[in-house]
Amino acid sequence: MNKYNIHLGESSIIALAEKKRVDYCITNEIKVRNAMKSEGYDVVGTLGIILKACRQNMIKRDECFKLLNFIKVNYKDFRFNPKLIEKMLSKI
């Protein structure tokens, strides 16, 4: 996995996905996301999971807004780009 310039812990995600023959991976790490996509996997992150849960009525729409706005306000703690969160808010 050195071709993706990722650490051992990060490459273990890909190795586990190959071993378990999964179709997708959940990660927020950009390098891992790019590597997984290059290997043909679908990738979803935290924000995508929140959006999917909202769309499938697993969490209420207003709770989804609250959660995403909380992440937006505290984006440095969560390491998310506020513009990405705005994009997610517009999709609800």
C-alpha positions as a Python dict, from the first residue, in 0.01 Angstrom:
ca = {
    (1, 'M'): (0, 0, 0),
    (2, 'N'): (300, 230, -16),
    (3, 'K'): (184, 337, -360),
    (4, 'Y'): (-83, 541, -180),
    (5, 'N'): (160, 688, 75),
    (6, 'I'): (-48, 579, 373),
    (7, 'H'): (54, 445, 712),
    (8, 'L'): (33, 83, 823),
    (9, 'G'): (-282, 144, 1028),
    (10, 'E'): (-451, 308, 732),
    (11, 'S'): (-345, 34, 492),
    (12, 'S'): (-490, -225, 729),
    (13, 'I'): (-834, -84, 647),
    (14, 'I'): (-782, -174, 283),
    (15, 'A'): (-633, -513, 369),
    (16, 'L'): (-933, -593, 590),
    (17, 'A'): (-1174, -483, 319),
    (18, 'E'): (-1001, -716, 72),
    (19, 'K'): (-999, -1003, 320),
    (20, 'K'): (-1367, -963, 410),
    (21, 'R'): (-1461, -886, 48),
    (22, 'V'): (-1669, -585, 140),
    (23, 'D'): (-1821, -350, -114),
    (24, 'Y'): (-1764, -28, 76),
    (25, 'C'): (-1562, 129, 354),
    (26, 'I'): (-1639, 387, 622),
    (27, 'T'): (-1358, 635, 677),
    (28, 'N'): (-1298, 1008, 698),
    (29, 'E'): (-928, 991, 613),
    (30, 'I'): (-873, 1150, 272),
    (31, 'K'): (-574, 933, 175),
    (32, 'V'): (-760, 615, 269),
    (33, 'R'): (-1074, 732, 86),
    (34, 'N'): (-871, 798, -230),
    (35, 'A'): (-688, 465, -203),
    (36, 'M'): (-1014, 276, -147),
    (37, 'K'): (-1175, 446, -446),
    (38, 'S'): (-870, 360, -658),
    (39, 'E'): (-914, -3, -554),
    (40, 'G'): (-1279, 5, -664),
    (41, 'Y'): (-1451, 38, -328),
    (42, 'D'): (-1737, 270, -245),
    (43, 'V'): (-1646, 495, 46),
    (44, 'V'): (-1865, 682, 290),
    (45, 'G'): (-1769, 904, 580),
    (46, 'T'): (-1936, 1033, 893),
    (47, 'L'): (-2130, 1306, 714),
    (48, 'G'): (-2252, 1061, 453),
    (49, 'I'): (-2375, 825, 723),
    (50, 'I'): (-2564, 1108, 891),
    (51, 'L'): (-2722, 1208, 560),
    (52, 'K'): (-2819, 850, 478),
    (53, 'A'): (-2969, 799, 825),
    (54, 'C'): (-3176, 1113, 778),
    (55, 'R'): (-3295, 1011, 431),
    (56, 'Q'): (-3395, 668, 561),
    (57, 'N'): (-3580, 827, 855),
    (58, 'M'): (-3349, 664, 1106),
    (59, 'I'): (-3299, 1007, 1261),
    (60, 'K'): (-3544, 1295, 1238),
    (61, 'R'): (-3473, 1577, 996),
    (62, 'D'): (-3450, 1840, 1271),
    (63, 'E'): (-3206, 1621, 1466),
    (64, 'C'): (-2995, 1584, 1155),
    (65, 'F'): (-2986, 1963, 1116),
    (66, 'K'): (-2887, 2003, 1480),
    (67, 'L'): (-2613, 1743, 1451),
    (68, 'L'): (-2467, 1885, 1131),
    (69, 'N'): (-2483, 2240, 1266),
    (70, 'F'): (-2307, 2126, 1584),
    (71, 'I'): (-2032, 1971, 1372),
    (72, 'K'): (-2017, 2288, 1161),
    (73, 'V'): (-1970, 2510, 1467),
    (74, 'N'): (-1709, 2272, 1611),
    (75, 'Y'): (-1551, 2177, 1278),
    (76, 'K'): (-1197, 2205, 1410),
    (77, 'D'): (-1268, 1935, 1668),
    (78, 'F'): (-1415, 1710, 1399),
    (79, 'R'): (-1172, 1805, 1120),
    (80, 'F'): (-1443, 1870, 861),
    (81, 'N'): (-1455, 2147, 607),
    (82, 'P'): (-1750, 2379, 689),
    (83, 'K'): (-1828, 2405, 315),
    (84, 'L'): (-1877, 2029, 301),
    (85, 'I'): (-2115, 2049, 596),
    (86, 'E'): (-2308, 2328, 419),
    (87, 'K'): (-2336, 2102, 116),
    (88, 'M'): (-2475, 1823, 335),
    (89, 'L'): (-2723, 2061, 500),
    (90, 'S'): (-2853, 2161, 157),
    (91, 'K'): (-2920, 1795, 72),
    (92, 'I'): (-3152, 1734, 366),
}
